[in-house]
Amino acid sequence: MSADLNSYHCSSFSFLFFSFLFFSFLFFSFLFFSFLSISETPMGSIAENLLKAQEIALNDSHVPEQLKNYLQKALVVALGLDPYLIAMATSKRKVSPAHGSGDAGGTKARVKPLQEDTSGCLNGHVFRMFIHLIRARKILLIGKLKGYSILAIAEELPDDGKIFACAEVPYLGVNSQEAFDYSSDGKKISMRVGPIADTLEALHAEDEHFDIVFIDADQRNAVNYYSFVMDNHLLRMDGVICVENTLMKGQVYLENISEENVLAVRKLNTVINSDPRVEQIILPVQSGLSIIQRSRVPPDAVIESKKEVIRDDVFWGYKKNRILDRLRLDDKVAYVTGGGQGIGRAFAHALGEAGAKVAVVDLVLAKAEAVVCELNLKGIKSIALAADVSKPEDVHRIVDTIVARWGTIDIACNNAGINMNSASEDTSLEEWDKTFNVNLRGLFLCCQAAGRIMLNQGYGKIINTASMASLIVPHPQKQLAYNASKAGVVKLTQTLGTEWIDRGVKVNCISPGIVDTPLIHSPELRPLVQRWLADIPAARLARVTDLQAAVVYLASEASDYMTGHNLVIEGGQSLW
């Protein structure tokens, strides 16, 4: 009786087990065929073969259950990878309507981007991320790359961005350019239809230069297109080439393959890998995605073939850093006084975008916190501090707080200032003292406190905000105290700049012209603005963004030989 019961339990278990395997087989078969369109990948090929192996195993009673178990587990992993990668690739689409140019009625909305087919949407996410990371403006597409929307790529470009799409036939048929032009982002796309070799020759003749070049490897002449791009310098120095379909379901690395397109892709991969001008990595994403960039240091083999090359700092870059790298402020610690609005806010964003940690200092803490919130959204490490820079105890407190938080101060941006207009004969001692207390006394206190930290470490950059008023007498407004205080900022900068440069600390200042702020647009100032514009060769007021590159330059190692300088940025107003 016991043996019969055991036999019954065993047979029941076997029935349930095989039922489980059978329904699992049906489920994963359904899953597999549901994702058949995305299985044109090495993992898809593996899943396909595992599925066939499992089918054989299920129909063969001699196959051990343990082996069937392992086959099922392997199949689950193989089938799940591609869909999971796609599901985890965050997709963001513009949902607000955008009006096309020339649409007076404002009724023409953005065209829905071409539908992405699932076999390559992950590559599309990668492409868009590259565009964002390297801030690409000009893109070349070679071949009819599938798996992503050309309009979706265009969305990632800035307004002045451009895509040159080279294909033997139009992407959307005869009227593809008309379809692109219907969208506001489509205006960035230029279709070049015809023999691709001829199109590349034309682009070379036009001296075009691209940030990213996308090539579809699954075309007969892809290796020629790659060689043409590199030999004729269509890729800019810091550009990237992305080649799609470089794994061909894994066939490129399998032996005994004779298919012409597979051999062509294998040749392309080998040519790129052996090219001393570039570095390559192949990502096993979808059907294979190769990422190619120029070698950071040109190999000696290339240099030796060109005897005229002088291997000095100009060629290699100072300390092996290219010029844009020398403007980076990675891991530097900066503060900006008056950072809660206007010029100071723009300086805080600029220094942070260049890589620095930024302490935003303002008389009103809420203003500093608002800017810090903006910086945090951009991934910039920052803190908000309140201080009256005319008070020594406040200045020492903010310096101590920054050093306690980040260990040092590398960049001191002394920008806080006030302006109280009055005729000279009416200027009170109170107005004079208040203006000088902030504009000159406060700036001196900050330079001295930060300078002591910098002198002790043997390195630092101090950037003071002066004014065009240090050079000329702006008119018709009357601002004696302000003009005199800003002239004092320049002389203080020159003095410290000469005293401290041999100890590693450079002190410079920026003199902006009249800056366009919300206050400027008030009705009572409108007549003054018209008068100012008549005195400015540039025929406009300064924007805070006009000053951002200057503060990054003065804060970086690229300006290490500059000290005591007053960098004037005023649209030419001081020249008239």
TORTORMAR-140020 format. One record per atom (N, C-alpha, C): residue in three letters; x, y, z. Coordinates in steps of 0.2 Angstrom, whole numbers, plus 5000, padded with zeros to 4 digits. Layout:
<kolros>
ALAXYZ...
</kolros>
This chain:
<kolros>
MET500449945000MET500050005000MET500450065000SER501050065004SER501450125005SER501850134998ALA502050074995ALA502350084988ALA501950114983ASP501250094983ASP500750114978ASP500650194979LEU500650214986LEU500550284988LEU501150324985ASN501750294986ASN502350334984ASN502350334976SER502150284973SER502150284966SER501650334963TYR501050344967TYR500550384965TYR500850464966HIS501150474972HIS501450534973HIS501950554967CYS502350504966CYS502850514960CYS502550534954SER502050494952SER501750504945SER501350574945SER501050594951SER500750654952SER501250714951PHE501850704954PHE502350754954PHE502650764947SER502750704943SER502950704936SER502450734932PHE501850724933PHE501250754929PHE501250834930LEU501350854936LEU501350924938LEU501950954935PHE502550924935PHE503150944933PHE503150954925PHE502950904922PHE502950904915PHE502350954912SER501850964916SER501351014914SER501651084915PHE502051094921PHE502351154921PHE502851174916LEU503251124914LEU503651134908LEU503351144902PHE502751114901PHE502351114894PHE502051194894PHE501751214900PHE501451274899PHE502051334899SER502551314903SER503151364902SER503451374895PHE503451314892PHE503651314885PHE503151354881LEU502551344882LEU502051384878LEU502051454879PHE502151474886PHE502251544888PHE502851574885PHE503451544885PHE504051574883PHE504051574875SER503751524872SER503651524865SER503251584863PHE502751594866PHE502351654865PHE502751724866LEU503151724872LEU503551774873LEU504151784868PHE504351734866PHE504951734860PHE504651764854PHE504051734852PHE503851764845PHE503551834846SER503351844852SER503151914853SER503651964852PHE504251944854PHE504851984853PHE505351964847LEU505051934843LEU505351904837LEU505651964833SER505352024833SER505552084830SER506252114833ILE506352094839ILE506952124842ILE507452064843SER507352004841SER507851954842SER508351954837GLU508452004833GLU508952004828GLU509652024832THR509751994837THR510352014841THR510651944843PRO511351954846PRO511651884848PRO511251854853MET510951894858MET510551864863MET509951834860GLY509651864855GLY509051834852GLY509151774849SER509751764846SER509951704842SER510051654847ILE510351664853ILE510451624858ILE509851594861ALA509351644862ALA508651624864ALA508351574859GLU508351594853GLU508051554848GLU508351474848ASN509051474849ASN509351404849ASN509151364855LEU509151404861LEU508851374867LEU508151354867LEU507751384863LEU507051364863LEU507051304859LYS507351294853LYS507351234850LYS507651174854ALA508151194857ALA508451134862ALA507951114867GLN507651164870GLN507151144875GLN506551104872GLU506351124866GLU505851084863GLU506051004861ILE506651004859ILE506950934858ILE506950894865ALA507150934870ALA507250904877ALA506550874880LEU506050914879LEU505450904881LEU505150844878ASN505350834872ASN505050774868ASN505450714868ASP506050714872ASP506450654873ASP506450634880SER506250574882SER506150554889SER506850534892HIS507350534887HIS508050514890HIS508450574892VAL508150634891VAL508550694893VAL508450704901PRO508950704905PRO508850714912PRO508450774914GLU508050774919GLU507650824921GLU508050884923GLN508650874926GLN509050924928GLN509250964922LEU509450934916LEU509650974910LEU509051014908LYS508450984908LYS507851024906LYS507751084910ASN507951074916ASN507851134921ASN508351184919TYR508951174918TYR509451224916TYR509351254910LEU509051214905LEU508851244898LEU508351294899GLN507851284904GLN507351334905GLN507551394908LYS508051384913LYS508251444917LYS508651484912ALA509051454907ALA509451494902ALA509051524898LEU508451494896LEU508051524891LEU507651584894VAL507451584900VAL507151634904VAL507651694904VAL508251684905VAL508751744905VAL508851774898ALA508951724893ALA509051744886ALA508451784884LEU507851764885LEU507251794882LEU507151864886GLY507351864892GLY507151924896GLY507651984895LEU508251974893LEU508752024892LEU508552084888ASP508452074882ASP508252124877ASP507652164879PRO507152134881PRO506552174883PRO506652214889TYR507052184894TYR507152224900TYR507652284898LEU508152274894LEU508552334892LEU508152394889ILE507652374885ILE507252414882ILE506752454887ALA506452414891ALA506052434896ALA506352484901MET506952474902MET507352514907MET507652574904ALA507652584897ALA507952644894ALA507352694894THR507452744898THR507052794899THR506952834893SER506252844891SER506152884885SER505752944887LYS506053004884LYS505653064886LYS505453094879ARG504853114878ARG504653144872ARG504353214874LYS504453254869LYS504153324870LYS503453314868VAL503053344873VAL502353334873VAL501953394871SER502353454872SER502053514871SER502053534864PRO501553564861PRO501553574854PRO502053634852ALA502353624846ALA502853674844ALA502553694837HIS502553764836HIS502353784830HIS502853784824GLY502653774818GLY503153774813GLY503253844811SER503853854807SER503953924805SER503453944799GLY503254004799GLY502854024794GLY502154004796ASP501953984801ASP501253964803ASP500954024807ALA500754074803ALA500454134807ALA499854114811GLY499454064810GLY498954054814GLY499154014820GLY499753984821GLY499953954826GLY499553884827THR499353854822THR498953794823THR499353734821LYS499853744818LYS500253684815LYS500653654821ALA500553594824ALA500853564829ALA501453524827ARG501853504832ARG502353464830ARG502153394828VAL502453374822VAL502253304820VAL502453254824LYS502053204825LYS502353144829LYS502953114826PRO503453104830PRO504053074827PRO503853004823LEU504252984819LEU504152924815LEU504152864821GLN503752814820GLN503752764825GLN504352724825GLU504652714831GLU505252674832GLU505052604832ASP505452564828ASP505252494828ASP505652464834THR505452414837THR505752384843THR506352354842SER506552344836SER507252304835SER507752354836GLY507652414837GLY508252464838GLY508152524842CYS507552524846CYS507452584850CYS507952594855LEU508252544858LEU508752544863LEU509352584860ASN509552574854ASN510052604850ASN509852684850GLY509252694848GLY509052764848GLY509152804854HIS508952764860HIS509152794867HIS509852814867VAL510252764865VAL511052774866VAL511252834862PHE510952834855PHE511152894851PHE510952964854ARG510352964857ARG510153024859ARG510553044865MET510752994869MET511153014875MET511853044873PHE512153014868PHE512753034865PHE512653104863ILE512153124859ILE512053194857ILE512053244863HIS511753214868HIS511653264874HIS512353264878LEU512753214878LEU513353214882LEU513853254879ILE513953254872ILE514453284869ILE514253354866ARG513553374868ARG513253434865ARG513353444858ALA513153394854ALA513253394847ALA512753444844ARG513053474839ARG512653514835ARG512553494827LYS513053454825LYS512953434818LYS513153364818ILE512653324814ILE512653254814ILE512553234807LEU512953174806LEU512953144799LEU512653074800LEU512153054796LEU511852994796LEU512052964789ILE512352904789ILE512552864783ILE512252804782GLY511752794778GLY511352734777GLY510652744781LYS510252704779LYS509552714782LYS509552674788LEU509852704794LEU509852664800LEU509152654803LYS509052594805LYS508352584807LYS508352584815GLY507752574818GLY507752574825GLY507652634829TYR507652694826TYR507452754829TYR507252804825SER506952854827SER506652904823SER507152964822ILE507152984816ILE507653034814ILE507453094817LEU506753104818LEU506453164821LEU506653164829ALA506653104832ALA506753104839ALA507553124840ILE507953104836ILE508653124836ILE508653204835ALA508253224831ALA508253304830ALA508053334836GLU507553304840GLU507353344846GLU507953354851GLU508453314851GLU508953324856GLU509453374854LEU509453404847LEU509853454845LEU509653524847PRO510153564848PRO509953634850PRO509553664843ASP509353724844ASP508953754839ASP509353764832ASP510053774833ASP510453784827ASP510753724825GLY510553664828GLY510753594826GLY510553574819LYS510953534816LYS510853504809LYS511053434808ILE510553394805ILE510653324803ILE510753324796PHE511253294793PHE511353274786PHE511153204786ALA510653184783ALA510453114782ALA510653084775CYS511153044774CYS511353024767CYS511052954766ALA510652944761ALA510352874760ALA510252874752GLU510252804750GLU510152794743GLU509452814741VAL508952804745VAL508252814744VAL508052854750PRO507452894749PRO507252934754PRO506952894760TYR507052924766TYR506752884772TYR506052874772LEU505652924769LEU504952914770LEU504652914763GLY505052894758GLY504752904751GLY504952964747VAL504552984742VAL504753044738VAL504753104742ASN504253114746ASN504153184750ASN504453184757SER504953144758SER505253144765SER505453214768GLN505753254763GLN505953314766GLN505353364768GLU504853354764GLU504253394765GLU503953364772ALA503953304773ALA503753274780ALA504153304785PHE504853304785PHE505253334790PHE505153404791ASP505053444785ASP504953514786ASP504353534790TYR503853484790TYR503153504793TYR503253514800SER503753474803SER503953484810SER504453534812SER504353564818SER504853614820SER505553584820ASP505653524823ASP506253494823ASP506453464816GLY505953454812GLY506153434805GLY506553484801LYS506553544803LYS506853594800LYS507653584801LYS507853544806LYS508553534807LYS508853474802ILE508353444798ILE508553384794ILE508653404787SER509253384784SER509353394777SER509453324774MET508953304770MET509053244766MET509453244760ARG509953204760ARG510453194754ARG510353134751VAL509853124746VAL509753064743VAL510153054736GLY510352994736GLY510752974730GLY511352934732PRO511852914727PRO512452874729PRO512752904735ILE512852864740ILE513152894747ILE513852924745ALA514252884741ALA514952904740ALA514952974737ASP514452994733ASP514453054729ASP514253114735THR513753094739THR513553134744THR514153154749LEU514553104751LEU515153114755LEU515653164752GLU515753154746GLU516153194742GLU515953264742ALA515253274741ALA514953344741ALA515053374748LEU514953334753LEU515053364760LEU515753384761HIS516253344759HIS516953364760HIS517053424756ALA516853434750ALA516953494746ALA516653554749GLU516053544753GLU515753604757GLU516153614763ASP516653574765ASP517053584771ASP516553574777GLU516153524777GLU515753504783GLU516153474788HIS515953474794HIS516253444800HIS515753424805PHE515853364807PHE515253334811PHE515453314818ASP514953324823ASP515153304830ASP515053224831ILE514453204827ILE514353134828ILE514253104821VAL514453044819VAL514353014813VAL514052944814PHE513452934812PHE513152874812PHE513152834806ILE513452774806ILE513452724800ILE513152664801ASP512752644797ASP512452574797ASP512952524794ALA513152474798ALA513652434795ALA513352384790ASP512752374790ASP512452324786ASP512252354779GLN512852374776GLN512852394769GLN513452384766ARG513452374760ARG514052344756ARG514652384757ASN514652454757ASN515152494756ASN515352534763ALA515052504769ALA515152534775ALA515852554777VAL516352504775VAL517052514777VAL517352574773ASN517052584767ASN517352644762ASN517052704765TYR516452704768TYR516152764771TYR516552784777TYR516752734781TYR517152754787TYR517752784785SER518152754780SER518752774778SER518752844776PHE518252854772PHE518152924769PHE518052974774VAL517652964779VAL517553004785VAL518153024788MET518552974790MET519252984793MET519753014789ASP519852994783ASP520353014779ASP520253094777ASN519653114777ASN519453174774ASN519253224780HIS519353204786HIS519253244792HIS518453274792LEU518053224791LEU517353244792LEU517153244799LEU517553204803LEU517353204810LEU517853254814ARG517453294818ARG517953344822ARG518353304827MET518853344830MET519353314834MET519053274840ASP518553304843ASP518253264849ASP517553234847GLY517453224840GLY516853194838GLY516853114840VAL516253084838VAL516153014839VAL515852984833ILE516052924832ILE515752884826ILE515352824830CYS514752814828CYS514352764830CYS514152714825VAL514352654825VAL514152604819VAL513652554822GLU513152554819GLU512552504821GLU512652444817ASN512352384820ASN512352324817ASN513052284816THR513452294821THR514152274820THR514252204823LEU513752174826LEU513752104828LEU513352054824MET512852074820MET512552034815MET512351964819LYS511951974824LYS511751914828LYS512351864830GLY512851894831GLY513451854833GLY513851824827GLN513651824821GLN513951794816GLN514651824814VAL514751884816VAL515451914814VAL515951874818TYR515851844823TYR516451814827TYR516351734827LEU515951714822LEU515851644821LEU516251614815GLU516551554816GLU516851534810GLU516451504805ASN516751494799ASN516351464793ASN515751494791ILE515851564791ILE515251604789ILE515451634782SER515051624777SER515251644770SER514751704768GLU514251724772GLU513751774769GLU514151834768GLU513951864762GLU514351924760GLU514251984765ASN513651994767ASN513552054772ASN513952044779VAL513951984781VAL514251964787VAL515051974786LEU515351954781LEU516051964780LEU516252034779ALA515752074776ALA515852154775ALA515852184782VAL515452164787VAL515452194793VAL516052174797ARG516252104797ARG516852084800ARG517452124797LYS517452134791LYS518052174788LYS518052244791LEU517452274792LEU517352344794LEU517652344802ASN517452304806ASN517652294813ASN518452294813THR518652254809THR519452234809THR519752304807VAL519552334801VAL519852394799VAL519852454804ILE519252454808ILE519252504813ILE519752494819ASN519752424821ASN520152404826ASN520852414825SER521052414819SER521752414817SER521952484815ASP521552534815ASP521652604813ASP521952634819PRO522552654819PRO522952684825PRO522652754826ARG522252784822ARG521952854824ARG521352854829VAL521152794830VAL520452794834VAL520552734839GLU520052744844GLU519952684849GLU519252664848GLN519052604848GLN518452574847GLN518252524853ILE517552524854ILE517252474858ILE516652454855ILE516452394855ILE515852364853ILE515452344859LEU514852374859LEU514352364864LEU513852304862PRO513752254866PRO513252204864PRO512552224865VAL512352284862VAL511752314863VAL511352294856GLN510752264857GLN510352254851GLN510852214846SER510852234840SER511252204834SER511952224834GLY512252254840GLY512852274840GLY512952354839LEU513352384843LEU513452454842LEU514152474844SER514552494839SER515252514840SER515252594841ILE515652604846ILE515752674848ILE516552694847ILE516652744842ILE517352754840ILE517452824841GLN518052844844GLN518352904845GLN519052914843ARG519252974842ARG519952974840ARG520452964846SER520952934845SER521452924850SER521652984854ARG521652984860ARG521853044864ARG522553064862VAL522953024862VAL523653034860VAL523853004853PRO523953044848PRO524153014842PRO524752964842PRO524652904840PRO525252854841PRO525852874837ASP526452854840ASP527052874837ASP527152844830ALA526852794828ALA526852764821ALA526652814816VAL526052854818VAL525852904814VAL526252964814ILE526552984820ILE526953044820ILE527653034816GLU527952974816GLU528552964813GLU528452964806SER527852954803SER527752954796SER527753024793LYS527653074798LYS527653144796LYS528253184800LYS528753194796LYS529353214799LYS529353294801GLU528853324798GLU528753394800GLU528453404807VAL528153354810VAL527753364816VAL528253384822ILE528153434825ILE528553454831ILE528153434837ARG528453384841ARG528153354847ARG528253404853ASP527853454854ASP527953504859ASP527253514863ASP527253554867ASP526653564871ASP526053594867VAL526253624861VAL525753644857VAL525353584853PHE525753544851PHE525553484848PHE525153434853TRP525453424859TRP525153374863TRP524653404868GLY524753474869GLY524353504874GLY524753514880TYR524653564884TYR525053574890TYR524853524895LYS525353494898LYS525253434902LYS524753384899LYS524853374892LYS524353324889LYS523653344889ASN523453404890ASN522753424890ASN522653464884ARG522053454881ARG521853494875ARG521553554878ILE521453604874ILE521253674876ILE520653674880LEU520153634878LEU519453634881LEU519553604888ASP519953554888ASP520053514895ASP520453564900ARG520853614897ARG521153654902ARG520653714905LEU520053714902LEU519553754904LEU519053724909ARG519153654910ARG518753624915ARG518953644922LEU518453644927LEU518553654934LEU518353604938ASP518453544936ASP518253484940ASP518653474946ASP518253464952ASP518453464958ASP518753524962LYS518653584958LYS518853644961LYS518253664965VAL518453704971VAL517953734975VAL517853814974ALA517253834973ALA517153904971ALA516653934976TYR516654004977TYR516154034980TYR515954094975VAL515354124976VAL515154184972VAL514754224977THR514954284978THR514554324982THR514054364978GLY513554384981GLY513054414976GLY512754364972GLY512754304974GLY512554244969GLY511854234968GLY511454264972GLY510754254972GLY510354284966GLN510654324962GLN510354354956GLN510854384951GLY510554394945GLY510954434940GLY511554404938ILE512154444938ILE512754424936ILE513054364941GLY512954374947GLY513154324952GLY512854254950ARG512254254949ARG511854194948ARG512154164941ALA512254204936ALA512554174930ALA513254144931PHE513654184935PHE514354154937PHE514254084941ALA513854084945ALA513754014949ALA513553964944HIS513153974939HIS512953924935HIS513553904930ALA513953954928ALA514453944923ALA515053904927LEU515253924933LEU515753884936LEU515553814938GLY514853804940GLY514653734941GLY514653694935GLU514453724929GLU514353684923GLU515053664921ALA515553704923ALA516253684921ALA516553634926GLY516253614931GLY516453564935GLY516553584942ALA516553644944ALA516653664951ALA516053654956LYS516253644962LYS515753644968LYS515653724969VAL515053744970VAL514953814971VAL514553824977ALA514853874981ALA514453904987ALA514153974985VAL513553974985VAL513154034983VAL513054074989VAL513354134989VAL513354184995VAL512854244993ASP512454264997ASP512054314996ASP511754345002LEU511654415002LEU511354445008LEU510754415011VAL510354395006VAL509654365007VAL509754285006LEU509654245011LEU509754175011LEU509254145006ALA508654165006ALA508154135001ALA508354144994LYS508654194992LYS508954204985LYS509454154984ALA509954144988ALA510454094987ALA510254024987GLU509754014991GLU509453944991GLU509053934984ALA508753984981ALA508453974975ALA508953954970VAL509453984970VAL510053974964VAL510353904966VAL510453884972VAL510653814974VAL510153764971CYS509553774972CYS509053724969CYS509153714962GLU509253774958GLU509353764951GLU509953724949LEU510553744953LEU511153704952LEU511053634954ASN510753614959ASN510653544961ASN510253504955LEU509753544952LEU509353504947LEU509853494941LYS510453524940LYS510853514935LYS511453464937GLY511453444943GLY511953394946GLY512553434949ILE512453494950ILE513053534952ILE513053534960LYS513553514963LYS513653514970LYS513653594973SER513253604977SER513253674979SER512953684986ILE513053744989ILE512753754996ILE512553834996ALA512053855000ALA511853925000ALA512053945007LEU512354015007LEU512554045013LEU512354115013ALA512154145018ALA511954215019ALA512554255022ALA512654315020ALA513254355023ALA513154425020ASP513354465025ASP513454535023ASP514254545022VAL514454555016VAL515154555015VAL515554615018SER515154665020SER515554715023SER515654705030LYS515454645033LYS515654635040LYS516154575040PRO516754585043PRO517254545044PRO517054475046GLU516654475052GLU516454415055GLU516054365050ASP515554405046ASP515254365041ASP515654335035VAL516154375033VAL516654345028VAL517054285031HIS517254295037HIS517654235040HIS517254175041ARG516554185043ARG516154135044ARG516054095037ILE515854125032ILE515754095025ILE516354055023VAL516954085024VAL517554055022VAL517753995026ASP517653995032ASP517653935037ASP517153885035THR516553905034THR516053855032THR516253815026ILE516453855021ILE516653815014ILE517253775015VAL517753795019VAL518353755020VAL518153695024ALA517753705029ALA517453645033ALA517153595029ARG516753615024ARG516353575020ARG516753545014TRP517153575011TRP517453555005TRP518253555005GLY518553575011GLY519253565012GLY519653625010THR519453665005THR519853725003THR519453774999ILE519753824996ILE519453864992ILE519953874986ASP519753864980ASP520153874974ASP519953934970ILE519353954970ILE519054004966ILE518654054970ALA518854114971ALA518454164974ALA518154214969CYS517554214969CYS517154264964CYS516854314968ASN517154374969ASN516854424973ASN516454474969ASN515854464969ASN515354494964ASN514854544968ALA514754534974ALA514254574977ALA514454654977GLY513854684975GLY513954764974GLY513254794974ILE513354864976ILE512654904975ILE512854964972ASN512254994969ASN512355064966ASN511755104968MET511955164971MET511455214973MET511555274970ASN511155294965ASN511255344960ASN511055414964SER511555464963SER511355534965SER511855584962ALA511655644962ALA512155694959ALA512655704964SER513255714962SER513855724967SER513755774972GLU513455824971GLU513255874976GLU512755854981ASP512355804979ASP511855774984ASP512055714987THR512655684985THR512855624988THR513055624995SER512655594999SER512755595007SER513355555009LEU513555565015LEU514155525017LEU513855455019GLU513255445020GLU512955385022GLU512955345015GLU512755375010GLU512755335003GLU513455315001TRP513955365002TRP514655355000TRP514855295004ASP514755295011ASP515055245015ASP514655175014LYS514055175013LYS513755115011LYS513955085005THR514055125000THR514255094993THR514955074994PHE515455104997PHE516155084998PHE516155025003ASN515755025007ASN515754965012ASN515654895009VAL515154895004VAL515054835000VAL515454824994ASN515554874990ASN515954874984ASN516654864985LEU516954894990LEU517654894990LEU517954864997ARG517654885002ARG517854855009ARG517654785009GLY517054765007GLY516854695007GLY517254655002LEU517354684996LEU517754644991LEU518454634994PHE518754684997PHE519454675000PHE519454625006LEU518954625010LEU518854575015LEU518854505012CYS518454495007CYS518454435004CYS519054415001CYS519354454997CYS520054444994CYS520554424999GLN520554455005GLN521054445010GLN520954375013ALA520254365015ALA520154295018ALA520254235014ALA519954245008ALA520154185003ALA520854185001GLY521154245000GLY521854244998GLY522354205003ARG522154215010ARG522554175015ARG522554105014ILE521954075012ILE521854005011ILE522253985005MET522254024999MET522554014993MET523354014994LEU523554064997LEU524254074998LEU524554015002ASN524253995006ASN524453935010ASN524553875006GLN524053865001GLN524053804997GLN524453814991GLY524653874989GLY525053894983GLY524653894977TYR524053904977TYR523653904971TYR522953934973GLY522753974968GLY522054004969GLY521954054963LYS521254064962LYS521054114957LYS520554164960ILE520654224960ILE520154274963ILE519954314957ILE519254324956ILE518954354951ILE518454404954ASN518654474953ASN518254524956ASN517854554950THR517254574952THR516754614948THR516854684948ALA517154714943ALA517254794943ALA516654814939SER516854864934SER516254894930SER516654934925MET516254944919MET516454984914MET516555054917ALA516155074922ALA516255134926ALA516955144929SER517355094929SER518055104931SER518455144926LEU518255144920LEU518555164914LEU518355234911ILE517655234911ILE517355294909ILE516855324914VAL516555374912VAL515955404917VAL515355394913PRO514955334915PRO514355324911PRO513855384912HIS513455394907HIS512955444908HIS512355434904PRO511855464905PRO511755524909PRO511655514917GLN511655454919GLN511555444926GLN512155464930LYS511955484936LYS512455514941LYS512655464946GLN513255444947GLN513355384952GLN514155394954LEU514255444957LEU514955464959LEU515255404964ALA514855384969ALA515155334974ALA515255274970TYR514755254966TYR514855184962TYR515455194958ASN515555244954ASN516155244949ASN516755244953ALA516855284958ALA517455284962ALA517555214965SER517055184968SER517155114971SER517455064966LYS517155064960LYS517355014955LYS518055034952ALA518255094952ALA518955114950ALA519355084956GLY519155084962GLY519555054967GLY519654984967VAL519054954964VAL519154874963VAL519654864958VAL519754894953VAL520254884948VAL520954894951LYS521054944955LYS521754964957LYS521854904963LEU521354884967LEU521454834972LEU521654774968THR521354754963THR521454694959THR522154694956GLN522354754953GLN523054754950GLN523554754956THR523454774962THR523954774967THR524054704970LEU523454674971LEU523554604973LEU523754554968GLY523654574962GLY523854524956GLY524554524956THR524954584957THR525654584957THR525954554963GLU525654564969GLU525954544975GLU525954464976TRP525354434973TRP525254364975TRP525454314969ILE525554344963ILE525654294957ILE526254244958ASP526754264961ASP527354224962ASP527254174968ARG526654174971ARG526454124976ARG525854084974GLY525754094968GLY525254044965GLY524554074964VAL524454134967VAL523754164967VAL523654214962LYS523254204957LYS523154254952LYS522454294953VAL522454364953VAL521954404954VAL521754444948ASN521154444946ASN520954474940ASN520254504941CYS520054544937CYS519354574937CYS518954574930ILE518354574931ILE517954584925ILE517554654925SER517554684920SER517154754920SER516554744915PRO515954724917PRO515454724912PRO515154794910GLY514854794905GLY514454854903GLY513854854906ILE513354894904ILE512654894907ILE512354834905VAL512154794910VAL511854734910VAL511054734910ASP510754694905ASP510054694904ASP509754654910THR509354684914THR509054654920THR508354674920PRO507854634924PRO507154654924PRO507054734926LEU507554754930LEU507454824932LEU507554874926ILE507954854922ILE508054894916ILE507454914912HIS507054864912HIS506454864908HIS505854904911SER505954934917SER505454974920SER505255034916PRO504655064916PRO504455124912PRO504955184914GLU505055194920GLU505455254921GLU506155254919LEU506455194917LEU507155184914LEU507155184907ARG506555174904ARG506555164897ARG506855214893PRO506755284894PRO507155334891PRO507955324891LEU508155304897LEU508855304899LEU509155244894VAL508755194893VAL508955134890VAL509155154882GLN508655194880GLN508755214873GLN509455264872ARG509555304877ARG510155344877ARG510755294877TRP510755244882TRP511355204882TRP511455164876LEU510955144873LEU511055104867LEU511355144861ALA511255204861ALA511555254856ALA512255254857ASP512555244863ASP513255244865ASP513655174865ILE513255124863ILE513555054862ILE513655034855PRO514255024853PRO514355004846PRO513954934845ALA513954894850ALA513554824849ALA512854834848ALA512554894850ALA511854914849ALA511354874853ARG511654844859ARG511254814864ARG511554814870LEU511154804875LEU511454794882LEU511754724883ALA512254724888ALA512554654890ALA512054614893ARG512154544891ARG511754494894ARG512154464899VAL511854434905VAL512354404910VAL512654344906THR512354314901THR512754254898THR513354274894ASP513354344892ASP513954364889ASP514554364893LEU514454354900LEU515054364905LEU515254294907GLN514854244906GLN514954174909GLN515654144906ALA515754144900ALA516454114898ALA517054154901ALA516954214902ALA517554254905ALA517754224912VAL517154214916VAL517354194923VAL517654124923VAL517354084918VAL517654014918VAL518454014916TYR518554064911TYR519254064908TYR519654094914LEU519454144918LEU519854174923LEU519954124929ALA519454074930ALA519454034935ALA519953964933SER520053954927SER520353894925SER521153904924GLU521453844923GLU522153854922GLU522353884916ALA521953884911ALA522053924905ALA522253994905SER522154024911SER522254094912SER522854104917ASP523254054918ASP523754054924ASP524254104923TYR524354134917TYR524854184916TYR524554254916MET523954254918MET523554324918MET523454344925THR523654404927THR523554424934THR523454504933GLY523154534938GLY523054604938GLY522654634932HIS522354594929HIS522054614922HIS521254634923ASN521054684920ASN520354704920ASN520054694913LEU519654634913LEU519354614907LEU518754644906VAL518754694901VAL518154734899VAL517754704894ILE517054694896ILE516554664892ILE515954714891GLU515954754887GLU515454804887GLU515254824880GLY515354784875GLY515054794868GLY515354854865GLY515954874867GLY516354934864GLY516155004867GLN515755004872GLN515455064874GLN516055114877SER516555084880SER517055124882SER517555154877LEU517455134871LEU517855154865LEU517555214862TRP516955234863TRP516655294860TRP516655354866
</kolros>
